Amino acid sequence: MAKKEKRFARNTRKPKAGRRIFFLLDIIIRLVPFLFIILISALIVKGIWHILIHSDYFNIKYIEVMDRSSAKLETSMARDLYSNKGINIFLLDIKRCEYDIERDYPEIRDAVVYRRLPDMLFVSYRLRKPVCQIESGSYYLVSDDAVIIPPPLLSKQPALTVVSGINVNPKLLSGGRHEYRQQLVHAIGIIKDINDIAKDSCLPDDFKVKEVNVYDIDNPALILEDGTRIELGSYRVKDKLDTIKKVLNDLLSRRRKAKVIDLRFEDVVVVPC
């Protein structure tokens, strides 16, 4: 009786193992068409990629600069970009191209290089606009993002506030980025505050800023057209505007001029001329 039970147990295990094998074979048979399709697709993609990369049809032949705001700049930039002529258009590092343009031409911002198949590159950009000028031997125009715009000028631009206290070494200027950035950012912030105040408030006639001195970044100074020096310390112009108005109006009523108005302390220090 025991032998029959063992034989019966062995017989019940065999069909289960057989079913597993048939199940695995069924899965494999079902997957074969999909694997075949994947293989064919991979071969097609590889063939297309080979054609795109190795065909002269997709080598760069033409370069067009979209912004015509400066013919000289356009010609110079196109000449530099023609070093990429003959390179496969798909292998060109677009981001590197854009970086090189902005490095070599600080007057340019937001450079965008894009492809037009089969063999043309397009370049677009914006020109930086000056918001102030550094006086350091020559005059250097500065954009709102604190980049020095070439070339240096021999004469002052009358519409732009002068930033002084920075000794510019032209040999150290590279790609518009420089060691004076922190000072320039501070000066541009002061100039922006003054312009905002001029739009929103009635300023005294004597409060005409011609120069912002940032030699000491912890104590920037405003130089008015009449030569008065206003030392701000850690304060913003907006913080001390009422005090400035009061002091200037008081001096005007007494027909006096100040050499220095020091706002760094709770009690304003006025040094008369």
Disulfide bonds with the S-S distance in Angstrom:
none
